[in-house]
Amino acid sequence: MNADLDYDPTTDSLYIKLCAGESVDNRIVSDDVVIDLGADGEPVGYDIQHASSHADAIAEALGYLRRCHVA
């Protein structure tokens, strides 16, 4: 699966959709980062506000995506 990326440069908002499925819950990491969770409790997406200042959250999302494909 390829991640879907939706970036809005006017608000510096980035959504990374990691896998198919709906979000049923979320985990608030910070004021700017929310991880959407699927029914199995695994991340399905990352919602990152002020994305240009959150390279760590972007790297985490991409790392999760990579681990999913290697497994």
C-alpha positions in Angstrom: 0.0 0.0 0.0 1.1 3.5 -0.8 0.4 6.2 1.8 -1.9 8.9 0.8 -0.6 12.4 1.6 -2.8 15.5 1.8 -0.9 18.7 2.4 -2.4 22.2 2.6 0.4 24.8 2.3 -1.9 27.6 3.4 -2.3 26.1 6.8 0.8 23.9 6.8 -1.4 20.9 7.6 -0.4 17.3 6.6 -2.5 14.2 6.8 -0.8 10.9 6.1 -3.2 8.0 5.5 -1.3 4.9 6.4 -3.8 2.1 5.5 -7.3 1.5 4.4 -10.0 1.6 7.1 -11.8 4.1 9.2 -10.6 5.9 12.3 -12.6 4.8 15.3 -10.4 6.5 17.9 -7.4 8.7 18.2 -4.4 9.4 20.3 -3.4 13.0 20.9 0.3 13.3 20.9 0.5 17.1 21.1 -1.5 20.2 20.3 -0.3 19.7 16.7 -0.2 15.9 16.2 -3.1 13.4 16.4 -2.8 9.7 15.4 -6.0 8.2 14.1 -6.5 4.6 15.2 -8.4 1.8 13.5 -10.7 -0.8 15.1 -7.6 -3.0 15.8 -5.9 -0.1 17.7 -3.3 0.3 15.1 -2.6 3.7 13.4 -4.5 4.4 10.2 -3.4 8.0 9.8 -1.4 11.0 11.2 -2.9 14.5 11.3 -0.1 17.0 11.7 -0.7 20.7 12.1 2.3 23.1 11.5 3.8 20.1 9.7 7.0 21.9 8.6 8.0 22.0 12.3 7.2 18.4 13.1 9.7 16.3 11.1 9.8 13.9 14.0 6.1 13.0 13.6 6.4 12.7 9.9 9.4 10.4 10.3 7.4 8.3 12.8 4.5 7.9 10.4 6.8 6.9 7.6 8.6 4.5 9.8 5.3 2.8 10.8 4.4 2.6 7.2 7.7 1.0 6.3 7.4 -1.6 9.2 4.0 -2.6 7.9 5.3 -3.4 4.5 8.4 -5.3 5.7 6.3 -7.5 8.0 
